[in-house]
């Protein structure tokens, strides 16, 4: 079983648990979709519309709970200078 990630309707990769995708998106609106393949759980795909700002980093985790898949934004860590 793998997680298939799409950006703006185009598949960008298939990932097993614990793996990640990193890619560049130009500024503007984009749709991120994640789906399980093969889908033995019946969970529908998760979709997130992002309004990407230049120079920003966005990080999400796909989570399946109660038969539903969602994309949850990861909280960033701030590193304070010494």
Secondary structure, 3 states (H helix, E strand, C coil): CEEEEEECCEEEEEECCCCCCCCCCCCEEEEEEEEEECCCCCCCCEEEEEEECCCCCCCEEEEEECCEEEEEECCCCCCCCC
